[in-house]
Amino acid sequence: MKILVVDDDAMVARCVARLLVSLGHEVVVASGMKAASLAFDFFDIHGHFDMIFSDYRMPDKTGDAVLTEIDQRNSGIACILSTGGTGEVSIEQVIRQCPAKTVLLKKPYSLGDLCVALDQAMRNVQS
């Protein structure tokens, strides 16, 4: 599966990418202060992705906004939103703003949690 990982924290993005590669996936990473903006560029440059894995809290755009905009470009893409917290907004409010098929993955998570989220995200797209 080809997965776009979006996270402003480059170390976190690399760790997620390593986990996904170890599971046999092809991964492209958009990280740094403008990770969300890069995600849209990478989406245009790299073409088709099967899944987008996005952090929630980023400086240039929230993860729910990234997932929603990419879903509008490609409604067949699986979505995972990862967060260690949503600040003043409740997680329920954030999820309501995401595409309906989005899977929430709360930090910290295990490799098992990641595998379950990957499977659920793909099932959500197929149903």
N, C-alpha and C positions, 0 to 999 in steps of 0.2 A: 504494500500500500504506500502511496506517496503522500507524505504528511508535511504541512507547513506549520512550524512551531513559531509562535509570536510571544516574546517576553522581553520587557525592557532590561531585565537583569541577564547579562550575557552569560554569567556562570550558571544560572538556573537553566537558561535555554540550552546550553551545551550539555548539561546533565540530562535533561529531558531527551535531547537528541540522541545521546549515547544509549539511553535505555531503549528508545524506539528502534535504533539501529540494531541493538542486541536482540531485539525481537523480530528482526528481519525486514524492517521497513526502510524505505528511502525517505530521507528527511532533508528539508530545506529550512534554515533558521533565519528569522528576522529578529534581530535583537538591538538593544541600545535605546537611547532616549527617544528615537523616532521609529521604534519597532512597528507600531501600527501603520504608519505611512509606508514603511518598507514592505510590509505585508502586501499592500495593494500593488506596489511595484513588482514584487516577486510573483504575485498571482498573474500579472500581465506578462511578465518575462518568461516564467517557467511553465506556463500553460496549466494543464489539468492537475488538480490535487484531489485526492480522495477524501482528505480530512484536514481540518484546521484545528490546531491545539493552541488556545490562546490564554494568556494570563488575563486577569481582570483589571488590576490597577496598573496603568501605564501613564506616563506623562502626556503623551500626545492624543490618546483616545482610549476609552475603556474597552475591555474585551468584548462586552456585549455589543457595543457599537461596531467593532471589527467583524464579529460573527454575523451580525445582521446585514452589514453592507456586502460582505462576501457571499452570503446566502442569496442576496438579491441578484448577484452576478451569476451564481451557480447554485441552484436550489438542490442539486444532488450531492452536495458536499456534506460530509459528516462533521459535527461540531462538538468540541470539548472545551469547556471553560474551566480553568483552574484558578483557584484563589485561596489565599491565606487569610483573607478578610476583605470586606467590601466598604470599610469606613462607615460613614453615616447612613448608608443605604443598606437595607436588609437583603440578605441573599435571595429571599423570595421575590423581592422587587426586581433584582437584577435578572433572575431567571425569567420572569415574566416579560422582560424586554428583549430576551434572546429568541432566536428561532425556536419553535416548539420542539424540535428534535434534539436540542442541545443537552449534553450530559454535563453535570457539574462534578468536578473532581476537587475536593477540598485538600489543601496542603496542611500538614505533610501527608503524603500518601506513599504506599508501598508499591512494589512492582506488581503485586497481585491486584491492588486497587486500580493501577494503571491498565492492566490487562482487561479487567472487568469493564472499565470505562470505554476502552477501545471497542470491545465487543458490543456493548450497548449502543454506542454511537453509530456503529455500522448497521445494527439491527434497526435503529430508529430511522435511518435513511431508506432502508429496504422495505419498511412497512408503510 
